[in-house]
Amino acid sequence: MSESNLMAATIETLRAAGILTPLDVHFAQTMGRIGGETRADVLLAVALASQQVSNGHVCLDLARLAATPALLDAEGQLVVEHPWPRFESWVETLRTSPLISDGEAIAPLVLDRSGRLYLRRYWEHETALAASLRERATQVEVLLDSTWLRPALDRLFPRETPGQMNAREPDWQRIAAVLALQRRFCVISGGPGTGKTYTVVKILALLIEQALQQHVRAPRITLVAPTGKAAARLSESIRAAKGTLPCSDSVKESIPEDAATIHRCLGSTAWSATTFRHHAGNPLVTDVVLVDEASMVDLALMRRLVAAIPPQARLILLGDKDQLASVEAGAVLGDICNTGVARSYSPALVDTIASLTGERVPLNSESASRTISGHPQSSFRRKPESRPASHATTWIPASAGMTDPPRRVPMRDATESSRESGMSDCIVELTTSYRYSADSGIGRLARAINAGDAEAALRILDSSDHPDVVLIEPSSTPALSESLRDAAVGGFGAYLRARDPREQLYALEHFRILCALRRGPSGVATINQQIEDALADADLIRPNTSTYIGRPIMVTRNDYQVNLFNGDVGVIAPESDHADRRQVIFPADKGQLRRLSVSRLPPHETAYAMSVHKSQGSEFDEVAVVLPAQPSPVLSRELLYTAVTRARRAVTIHASREVVAQAIAQCIERTSGLRDLLWT
């Protein structure tokens, strides 16, 4: 069989296996007809580039793909062996295609120097965002008034004990404040309960006090988050933190409390999900933009947000780099934070930090890796070895004996080049958790998961010393387990018995079931149906219609006409004046409620159980995590970590030991070139 026929057969095999969708194949065929391209290896690459975006990747990494000897489907079954052309010959062919350019000429796809193939719009998103962030990273406020700043830092970030200054671990909250005051771009990463929001509220107070010291206008501050739920939580956290600030009332009053979704902030339009009123030509009127839950922001939206921020304004990103990446393409926060190698701060910043805070941070990259890491997984260290996780396929690594491996364009040393870009001086990681005590099972389990240590994680789950984390292995029956059934009846009982809407919404945050999958016996839809059956048996609900009283719903698609967005959660209730009519009650700003007729609801679903992806930006007192009965490529370390850390008090994992271990062993590796553009 000729190579062309082989590639055509490969396309059909991948389509039949469900790896390439009809849309992927149709896209490739349409591009071929428009551009006069008939070569099957080119059309295969085009279809795969489309497929990668659907799976959250920004591009198709041809070098990695060409080095994989086999392809598995979502069930782990072999689809095809040795399906790809040799890397060098494949790239050479693609470079001659009228469908593909290096980015200079207009073409629907772009192939970069490292063998990454992009749909053009994603290449444009990536290169524009990287250029903007690198430019911001080099903008430094050289002159900081140390006579004012030192006592201000001591007041807002007091040391707990006289000896804390000499402790091994620096006070990263104080260091984050210096970075944010000195630079136009700052990233504060940290796990749950590490004080990210409290730190940034103090930073905002410092920026306002600095303006007062300089006799200039207080900065205009914009607070945003990717979802309505995350924006509401940010508002609540800012409001709570302001009350504890040791600063004047005038400074507190200058700190805004109302956060908006990124879409609302940019001015989304009813006629287009990607067209906003604010952009580079009509930027936001602001001096500081704070983005919470930045790990949830995809590449396209982050590019549009950054483009709309005035060049002189500060951009502060808050988030947990170890959480799941965004639902849409990209892993922006992870690419910004995690270079994969140990790194350090520049000599100038090390001196500034020592002068202003008294904190000693390492200059040597090796000691930086040891000192900065508060636990085994840190953005300053290489992740433990793991298998890559994919949403739909598994690329099997090339065998050790493979000859003629694909070549990459040589990269400069990451530490050296990052100093040139200024990126390393923009990032700080908070490592001390104030939510979970030293003996907290949730905290220890989260650290074990991040470290890729499945044995330690299972020991913690088995230990009677940690009653806040429990592993329940399911029975062979596909029905809802008795333990999960009891947990649902108990967990949602207070919510369903509440009559006041505010009490209902508050009680709904007590307990939630999180599923790894959307479909199948352990998926969101099935679990929600089984929970409804259990609650009906307990006489807590009467689900005779889809609008029964007490049904919690989650919006699944943005609707700009009614200002509801993907992830917003509400409760179905009777209208006050017409008991036979139904409305949905959503939380609104400042503790207010928003009411909407069910007839105006955008697409939505029942929300007793939700996917782990949808749970990002939310917290619950207790969480039940449901994993599939069999290992799945969907499972990953990031997914399990995200699920576990949604719980404040207790988490129960319903899964076999094998499935838990497999999830911890797999890391999500989203393909993009953003990290290289930022760090090399």
N, C-alpha and C positions, 0 to 999 in steps of 0.2 A: 504494500500500500504506500503510495506517495505521501510525502509529508503534508501536502495540502489536503489530501483526502483524510489523512490521520487527524488533522486539526478540525476538519469539518465533522468527523465522527466524534471527536472529543466534545465539541459544542453540543451535539445531539445527546451524547451520554450525560453531560452535566445538566442539560435541560430535563431529560427524562428522570434524573435523580432528584430534581427539585433544587439543585444548587444554583443553576441559572434559571431565573424566572422567564416567563414569556416576554415580559417587558425588557429584560436585559437583552434577550436575543433579538427582539424587534428593534431595539435601539441600535444594536450593532448593524443589523441589516439595513435599516433606514440610513444610517451614516454612510454605509458602503454604497448605497444607491446614489445618494447625494454627491458623494465625493468620488465616485467611480472606482471604489476600492473593492476588489474581489478576492484578495488573498486571505485564505482561511485563518492563518496565524495572526494576521492583523485584526480580523473580525473577532477572533477568540479573545484577544487582549482587550478590545473595546467592550465586549460583553462582560468580561471579568472586572473591568474598571467600574462599570455600572453596578455590578453585583457587590463590589467592595463597599461602595458608598451606602448601599442598602443595609449593609452589616455594620455600619458605624465607622468604617475606615475612610480616610480622606483620599487615598490613592491606592493603586495596585503596585506592590513592590515586586517587580519582575525578577530581581536577583534572588530574593527569598523564595519566590514561587518556583522559579526554574530549578532550584536546588532541592525541591521536595519530590521524592520518588513515588509518593502515593497520595491519594485524596480520599478522605472518609466523609460520609454524609453525617447528618445530625444524630443518627442512631449509632454511629461508630462503625458502619459497614463500609467495606472497600468499594469505591466507585470506579476508580481507574488507576492504573499504575503507569508511571513514566509518561504523563500526558503532555508534557510541555516541550517546546523547542529548547535548544541550548541558549543560555542567556545572551552570549555575544551575538549570535546569529539572529536571535529574536529582536534584540535592540537595533541591530543594523537594519533589519527589515522595517521595523516601525519608523525609524528615522526617515525612510524614503516614502512614507505614506502621505498622501495629501490630507489625511484626516488628523495628522499629528505634527506639532511644531515644538520648538524649544521654548515657546512662550513669546518670542519676538514677533513672529508672524501670527496672523489670526487663523486659528484652526480649532475645531471642537475639542481636541484633546491636547495635552501637553506632556512631553517626556523630558524629565530633568536629567542632569548629568549622572545621577546615581542610579538611573534605571527605574525611577518611579513614574508611573503613568497616571495622569490626572484627567478627570473631566475639567474642562477649562475653568469653569466658575469656581471650583474648589482650589485650583492652583492660584487663581486671583485672590480668593479669600486668604489663603495661607501666606502668600508673599506680601500682601498688603498689611496683614496683621503683624507679621514678623518685622517688617520695616518700621511700622509705627511703634511697636514695643521696644525695639532696639533704640530708636530715636529717643523715646521717653527715658529709657534706662541710662542714657548718658547725660541727662539733664540733672545737674547737681546744684543744690543750694550751698555754695562754698562757705558763706558767712552765716554761722549760727551764733547767737548771743549766748555764750556759755555762762555769763554771770546771771542771766535770767533762767536759762534752761536747766542748769544743774539742780537748783533748789526746786524747780517745777517738777522735774523727774522724781526727786526724792519725795515730794508731796503726793504725787499721783501714783507712784510705784514704790511705796515704802518697803524696805527690807524687813522681813519678819523677825530676824534675829541679827545681832551684831556680827555674828560669824558667817552669815549667809553670803557676804561679799567674797569670802575666801572659799566658799564651797566649790565643788568640782563643776557643777552645772551653772552656767551663766544665767542671769535673769533675762530670758529671751523676750519678755514683754517690754522691758526697758529698751532693749536693743531694737525691737520692732518700732518703737516710738522714734528713735533716732533715725532709722532708715526712712520712715514715713515723712519726717520733717525735712530730711535732707534731699529727698529724691521726688521726682514727678511720677514715679512708678514704684509700687511696693506690693509684694505678695506676702500675706501672713497665712501660713498653712498650719494646721493642727487638728488633732483628733477631737472628738466630742468632749466638752467639758474642760478644754485647755484654756479657756478664757479669751477666745478670739474676739468676741463681741465686746466684752468688757475692756479689752486692750484697745480696740479701735475707738470706743467712746472716749477714752482718755486721750487718745491721739487727736481726736476732733477737738477736745477741750484745749489741748496744747496749741493746735493751729489757731484757734480763736484767741487764746491768750497772747500768742505771738503777734497776731494782728493788732491787738490792743497795745502791746509794747511798742510796736512800730507806728502807732497812730494811723492805721489804715483801716479800711472797711473790713469787717469780719467776713471770712470766706463764705461763699454760697455753697451749701453742701447738698448733694443729691444722693439719696439712699435707694438702691435697687437690688432686686433679687430675680432669679429666673422664673419663679412661679408665684401665684397669689398666696399660697400657703407659706412659702419661704419669706415673702415680703411681710406678711402679717407677723410671723415669728420674729423677724428682724425688728419690726416696729415695737413689739412687746419687749424684746431684749434691750433695745436702746432706751425705752421708757423706764425700765427697771434699773438699768445701770446709771442713768442720770441722777437718780435719787441718792446714790451713794457717793457721788463725786465730791472730793474735797476742793471745791472751787466756788466762785461767786455765783449768785443766782443769775446775773446777767450772762455769764458764760453758759450756764445750763440752758437758759432760754434760747440761746443762739444755736444750740444743737437740735436739729430737726428730729422728729419722731416718726414721721410718716414715710414709709418706704413704698415704692411702687414696683410693679413688674417691669422688666427691661422693655417689654413691648409697649407698655403704657407710657413709660418715660420717653421712649423714642418717638411716640406719637403714631401708633399703628393705625392703619387705615382700613376701613371696612371692605374695600375692594381688593386688597392684596395683603398677604401675610408677610411679604418681604419688602414692602414699600413703607417707608417711615417719613414723617414730617421733618425729623432731625437727622442730619447727615453732615458730611464735611462742608457742604455749601451752606448749611443752616444749622450750625452746631448748637448744642445745649447751652443754656445760660447758666453756667456753674463754674465753681473754682475747685471743687473736690467731688469726685464720684467714688462712692463706696459700693462694691459689688459683693453681696453675700452669696454663699453656696455657689462659688465660682466653678466648682467641678461639674455642675449641671449645665453650664453654658457651652453650647456647641460652637464649632468654628465659625459658621456663617454669622450667627448672632453676635459673637464676641467681636468679629471684624466690624460689623455695623455699629456696635456700641462704641468701640474705640475710635472709629472714624468720626463719630458725632461729638466726641469730647474735645473741647478746645485744646490746642497744643500746650498752652500755659497752665492748664488745670492738672490737678493731681488725680491719679487713678490708683485706688487701693483695692486689691482683690483679697477676699477672705474665703477660705474653703479648706477642705480636707482632701489632699491629693491622693489619699489611699482609697477613697470612695469610688463607686462606679463612675465611669465617665458619662457624658451626656448621652441622651437617647439618640440624638441625631449625630451626624458625622463629626469625629474629632475627639481628642482627649486633651483639650487646651491647657487646663491647669496642670495636668501631669506632664505635658511637654515642657511647660514653663519651669516646673519645679525639679523634675527628675532627670538629671543628665545621665544617670547610670554610672557615674564615676564620683569618687570623693573629690570635693572641691573646697575652696576656702575664700575668705573675704580678701579684698585688695589691701595692700599695706596702708593706703591712705584712710580707708574706712576702719581698719583695725585701730589705728591711732586715734581717729575721731571717737570711736566707741569708748576706748579707754579713757580719753580725756573727759568726755561728757558724762559717762555713767560709772566709771571705775571698773567696768566689766572687762575681763580679759578673754578675748575670743581668738582662736588659733589662726595663724597665718599659714602654717604648714598644712598642706592638703591632707596628709595622713592623720595628723592629730585632729584636724577639723572633723574628719569622719568619726573619730572616737568621741570627741567632746560634744559635738552638736547632737549626736544621736542619743536621745533619751531612752530609746528602746530599740530592739533589733531592726525595725523597719523605719528608715528615715529617708527624706529626700536627699540627704547628703551621702547616701550609701547605695551601693549596687543592691538590687533586690536579690534575695536568695534564688538559687536556681529553681526553675519551674517550667512546666509545660505551658505553651500558649493556649488560651481559650478563645474560641470563635463562636459567633452566634449561630452559624449555619454549617461551617465546615471545619475540618481539622487538617492543617498542612503538616504532614509527617516530616520530621527533620531528616536531612540527608544523612546517609550512612557515613561512618567514620572513614571508610575506604574510598569515598567518592573522589575522583580525580578532576582536575581542571575546574576548581570552584569558581563561582562568579566573582568578578573583581568590582570593588567599590572605588569611587574617587577618593584619594587619600584625604584624611581629615587632620586638622591640626590638633594638638593637645587640648582637651576640653577645658582644663583649668586656665591655660594661657589665653585661649581664644575667648573664654567667657569673661576674663578680665578686660579684654579689649572691647567687648560688647557692653560691659557694665552690668550684665544680667545677674551675675552671682551676688553682687552687692545690693540687689533689690529684694532678696528673698530671705525670709526667716521662718523657722519652724518652731512652734510652741509644743513642748513635749510633756509638760507636767499636767496631769488631769486632775481637776478639782471636783469633777462629778463622781468619779469612781475612786473609792478609797484604795489604799495599798493592797488590801486583801480582797478587793472586789473581784468576784468571779467574772463579771462582764468585762472589766478592764483587762484582766489577765487573759481571758479568752481572745479579746480583740488583738492584744499584742502577739499572742501565739499564732493567730491567723495571719497577721501581717508578716510575721517572721517566716511563714511557710512551714511551721512546725506542727504537722498534723498530730504527731504522738503527744506533744504537750497539750494541744487543744483537747484531745480526747481524754487525757488524764484529768484536765480541769472539769470537763463535762461529767466525768464519772465520780469525781471527788465529792464526798459529803461535806467537805469544808466550804463548798461554794454553792449554797442552796439557791442563789440567784440565777444559776445557769443549769439547765437540765437537758439531757438528751433522751428522747423517747423514740425507740425503734418501732416502726410501724408493723402491723400484722400483714399477712398476705392478702387480706380482703381489700377490695378497692373502695369500700365504703369509708365514710368519715370515721376515724378512730374514736373510740369512746372517750379517750383523754382529750382529744381536740374538740369533740362535741361538748364535753363538760366545760372546757375552757371557754368556748364560745358563749354558752348559756350564762356562765358566771361573768365573763368579761363584758358582755353587752347588756347584761341585766339592768344595771343602774341607768345606762343610757336610754333603754327602751321604756323604763318606768318613769323617767323624768317627763314633766309636762311643760315646763318653761323652756322656750327655745334656747336661751343662753345656757341653761343647765344641761340641755341635751348636747349642744355642741361641745361643752366642757367635758361631759362624761364620755363623749365619743373618743376623746383623746386618751382615755385610760388604757384601752386595749385595742390591738389590731393584729390581724393575721397577715403575714407577708409570704408571698409565694415566689419561687424562683421562675416558674413558667406561667405563661398565660393560658395555654391550652393543655389538654390531657387530664388524666385522673387526679393529678396534684396541681392543676393549673388554677388560675384565678376564677375563671367562669364556673368550673365544677365545684370548687370549694365554696364559693358564694352560694350556689344553689343548695349545697348540702347544709350550709349554715342556716339558710332560710328555713329549710325543713326542720332542723333541730330547734330553732327558735319558735317555729309554729307549733311543734310538738309540746314545747314548754309554755305555750299560750302567751308568748311575749309579742308576737306579731300575727297578723292575718293577711298573708300575701295573696289575696284573691285577685289583685290587679298589680300592674307594674308601678302604680302610684300609691301603694299602701302607706298608711301613716307610719312614720318611723324609719322608712327605708333610707339608709345613707347612700348618697350617690356621689360619684366623682366625674367631673367633666373630662372628656377625653379629646376634645378638639377646641382650639381657640375660636372664640366667637366675638369679634370686635364690636358688633352691633349691640350686644348686651353686656359687653365688658366682662366676660367670663373666659377663663383660660385653662388650658390643659393642666389637670392636677387640683383644681379648686374643688373642695368638698362641701357639700351641703346636706340638709335633712328635709325630707318631705313631711309636710305638716298641713293640717286643715287651715283654710283661710279664716280669719277671725270673724268676718261678717257672713261667711257662707260655709258652713261646716261640711257641705257636700262637695266643695271645691278644694283643689289641692294647690299648694304653693311650695316652693323650695326656699329654705332659709339658709343663707350663707353668712359667715362672719365678715364684718367690714372693719374699716379703720376705727381706732380708738374705742374698741369694744362694742361698736354699733352692729346692728344686724341689717342684712339686705334681703329683701323678699322678691321672689320672681315667680310668675305663674309657670306651672309645669309645661304649659303649651309653648313657652318661649325657650325652654331648655335646649342647649346645643347637645350633640351626642354625648352620652354619659353611660355609666355602668354602676352596678351595686358595689359598695365599698366596705363591706365587712372584712373582706380579704382584698388585698391589693398587691400588685407586683412590687418586688424590691426596688425596681427602678422608680416607680411612682412614689415610693415612700421617702425618697431623698428630700431633704428639707423639712422632714417631720420628725417628731419625737413622741413616744408613748410611754406610759408607765410600765406596761408589760407588753411583750411581743411574743407571738408564736410564729416560728419560721417553718414553712413547709417546703421540703426539698423533694424532688422526684424519687421514685423507688429505685431507678437505675441511674448509673453515671451518665452525664450528659455534657456535651461541649458548652452548653449555656452556663453551667456552673463554673464559678471562679472564686478566687481568693477575695477579690474586690466585692463581689456580690455578697458573700457570706459576711465579710467585715461590715459592709453597709447595713445588712439586715440586723446583725447583732447590736451594732451601735445605735440603732433607732430606739433601743430600750433604755429607760432611765433606771428601772428597779429590777426587772427580771426578764429573762428570755428563755424560752423553751424551743428546742430544735427538734422537729419531727422528721427524722431521717435515719438511715442506716449508718453505721460507722464507716462503711466503705464509701458511701456517697459523700460524707463529710470530709473524709481524707482526700477524696478526688477533687473536691471543690478547692480545698486549701492548696493542693498541688498545682493548680492551674492559675495562671495570671492572664488577664486581658492585655493583649498587645495590639493596640490600634495603630495601623500603618499611617504615617504622615511624614512630612519633611519639616514640620515646624520646629522640632527640637534642634535639628541640624542648622536651620536658618537662624535660630536664636543663639546657639552656643558655639558655632564654628565659623 
